[in-house]
Amino acid sequence: MSASGAVMRRGLLFGIRAGAIPAGICAALWAAIALAGLSGEPLDSTFEKPVAGLVAVLGSLAVGAALGLVTGVVLAVAPSRVLGSALVRGLACFVVGTTLAAGEVVVMDVSSEGGYGPVIVAVLAMPVVGAVAAARSRSIAAPRLGGGAVVGGADAGDTGSGRGTGPGAGPVR
């Protein structure tokens, strides 16, 4: 598999994991409301409807997968100088992640039938999703950056001694 294909695969896996978080929360809420509805009391919740809960769960997974795939594609086609700069790479992933997190706002709007709570939470989560995408950009782009660039979060050339290995570093005493 080429480095670009590996980057897209890593991005997709990241997106599925990221989408599983709101999907899991929606599934738990959906199940709790369904169980509470068995008591016979009307709850007046849109999550009482199975279709709304299904839209919330599957929509969240789809938004997460799309977010990860697009992030992977952006990192796969980005020039090497963009990948080499952590600031530019992180900023690009932040913009992609924040923009695509708007899909979660749409999913919450549709599944809650215009309810303010889920939509506001999804809007507030948009910059968080962008920040997580930016933070994970190095590990997603690792196949293009070079071999073991991300194992443990340290660079491949990091010795862990706290001293540089450049020309003026000298021996460790």
Summary of the structure (lengths in Angstrom):
residues: 173
radius of gyration: 20.8
end to end distance: 44.1
largest distance: 76.6
contacts: 526
relative contact order: 0.15
helix: 74%
strand: 0%
